[in-house]
Amino acid sequence: MKDVAFQKRFGQHLRDFRESRGLSIRQVEINGEIDRAIISKIETGSQTATLVTLHKILKAMGTTESEFFADFDSSDD
């Protein structure tokens, strides 16, 4: 169950991060050549992101893994 909670927290962080940059899923899809359905599933926690997919998403957002993870709390509740 903790994995599911982590996955949902991760997805919510990704969504918040994207929205804080004023980007839509469609913009990330176009910039990163990633299907928006996959992005949506990752953001809702129903699918995990591979490192390659996460890298593409973050690059499409114009950011780095370091910046993305700087304020992500991965600890258990």
C-alpha positions in Angstrom: 0.0 0.0 0.0 2.9 2.4 0.7 4.0 2.0 -3.0 0.5 3.2 -4.1 0.6 6.2 -1.8 4.1 7.1 -3.0 3.0 6.7 -6.6 0.0 9.1 -6.0 2.2 11.6 -4.1 4.7 11.5 -7.0 2.0 12.0 -9.6 0.5 14.9 -7.7 4.0 16.5 -7.4 4.4 16.1 -11.1 1.1 17.7 -11.8 1.7 20.6 -9.4 5.1 21.1 -10.9 3.7 21.3 -14.4 0.9 23.6 -13.4 3.2 25.9 -11.5 5.0 26.5 -14.9 1.7 27.3 -16.6 1.9 24.2 -18.9 -0.9 22.0 -20.1 -0.6 18.3 -20.6 -1.0 19.0 -24.3 2.0 21.3 -24.3 4.1 18.7 -22.5 2.9 16.0 -24.9 4.0 18.1 -27.9 7.3 19.3 -26.5 8.3 15.8 -25.1 6.7 13.6 -27.8 4.9 11.7 -25.0 1.2 10.7 -25.3 -0.9 12.8 -23.0 -2.7 9.7 -21.8 0.5 8.4 -20.3 1.2 11.8 -18.7 -2.3 11.9 -17.2 -1.9 8.3 -15.8 1.4 9.2 -14.2 -0.1 12.3 -12.7 -3.1 10.4 -11.2 -0.8 7.7 -9.9 -2.4 4.9 -12.0 0.9 4.4 -13.9 4.5 4.6 -12.9 7.0 6.6 -14.9 10.2 5.1 -16.2 13.4 7.2 -15.9 13.4 7.8 -19.6 9.7 8.9 -19.6 10.3 11.2 -16.6 13.4 12.7 -18.3 11.4 13.4 -21.4 8.6 15.0 -19.4 10.9 17.2 -17.4 12.9 18.2 -20.5 9.6 19.2 -22.2 8.8 21.3 -19.1 12.2 23.0 -19.5 13.6 21.7 -16.2 15.9 19.1 -14.7 15.5 16.1 -12.4 17.4 18.1 -9.7 15.0 20.9 -9.8 12.0 18.6 -9.9 13.1 16.5 -6.9 14.4 19.5 -4.9 11.1 19.9 -3.0 9.7 16.4 -3.4 9.0 14.7 0.0 9.4 11.0 -0.7 9.0 10.0 3.0 6.1 7.9 4.1 3.1 9.6 5.8 
